[in-house]
Amino acid sequence: MSTDRGRAATTDAYRRRVRQEHRMVRQSLADPRAAQKTVLEEILAANSATAFGREHGLSGVGDADGYRKAVPIRGHEEFEPWLERVNAGEGQVLTAEEPIAFFSSSGTTGAEKMIPVTTGFLRRSFLPFYFAGFSRLVDLHPGLLARDDAILNLWQDPHSKTGRTSGGRPHLGPSQLDYGKVGEELAVGLGNRAPWSELPGGFDDAGPWERTYLRLRIAAEHDVLGVIAVNPAIAAALPWQLRQWWPRMVAEIRDGTLGGTPFREPNPERADELHNVAERNGGLRPVDVWPRLELLLTWNTYLSRLYLPGLLDDYGPRVRVLPAPIGSSEGPLAVPVDDRPAGGPLVVTSCFYEFVPAEEDIAPRSPTLLAHELEEGREYHVVLTHLGGLYRCAVRDIVKVTGFVEATPVVEYSCRKGLLSVAGERLRESQVLRALAAASEATGLGVRNVLCRPDAATPPRHEVAVAFREPPAERDVAAFGAALDRALRAEAPAYAAARDAHALASPLVRAVDPEGFWREWRRRVQAGERPPRVKDRVFQDDPGVWARVTAAPGTQDEGSVTHD
């Protein structure tokens, strides 16, 4: 009983914290200009005496205009000289407060990013965003907080192995941080006290592929009501994984084993139940394993906007999709606060934000717009400053303003930075995705996934590999290509001009097997990448990825589902 009372007290405290942070975010939305002024002043006051602050004269900066004059816009890679000094043990380089860890993420050069994380950044910037981001889940699905095993959190894995920087500090993803170790026990996260969140000690060296199997095998004996994926590629992979793993999973449930070792009492009744459903349906889906599923929390824009409607058939008719909070390893961005199907208002109390119109290239001295200057319907590059030691850092994300909550813009993730251009058309991923959506609607062909790359034909064209929801007839693929061409003309005047000048041919659409995308996702996770890092990507110029994804069924080595 005392354990139940303790869990209830923790749940109540978590609910209060989430609602408190949500209220603070809501209160700031009426005057984003004032909130952003306060954030910048706090950052400058805290860090102006650092090496970076002295080099850029931050002690003499009084406002946003002065800050923009003092500090150029940089990509993350350009912070390397200061980060090397931090790693070498020098103090007060980027922050007055010493970093306790570094968040990791792959950079443009393929090298790992190092995003400094201080306790002050966690408590002042990241955790308010993190808690507020779950407010709608708490309010709309209160039953999910009643049990530790009600939520399957596939995004966070704080017990997985982490790396170290050359200076010895933890180097890990935001989804790996153990908040309990920094004195924030309430932030441990929904689903991270479930029986599968910390695996038995014998699996400490298991890689991310095997860890996912082990956690799902344990969860299959519980009544899961909600799935937290955040990265939608994880949500898309779950049905594939269950179809691959169900024979092994059923056998282990029957025998009471986990990864081939004794784990608990055999459960032949549950094993028979899952086996019969799998035999009847040709495999297991999330709704087959957990028929009372009611929630999927994930990013639901970018490419997932095309494939989520079809994916939900695997999750069941009861499932509601809630948009996840929007952020990156570099810092928080937005949290959902109302019933909008996607996106949320900027967390203007968390970071200092600047924006460059998406159609412009970012340069060190590019003019920027502040949060209160954004326009609805426009897309923007994000430039970020926060207390943890990033100053005017251009992240690789482009967001779209879809409205306002009071005076604060609502943004949703639109696409990655980068252009596809062979004849001056300068296409962004978001333009291609909107054109694909229009082509899908015009032809009735659902889309599961897509890759796009330039094709050096004469004249050049774009090659688009599309995994359709159902195998299309050849004439339907041709109709889809024609509809895509029309939609791209409408999206991008420079594309239309290149087409009219015969400098660009119509796109080549190739219908490919959806299994190719799944194989590539599996290959990367089996190779050691954690699932939160394996994200959808529309523009793909890696010939190896392209060849593997577009290979005809049976023409490449499928490989077995190996165990780490």
Disulfide bonds with the S-S distance in Angstrom:
none
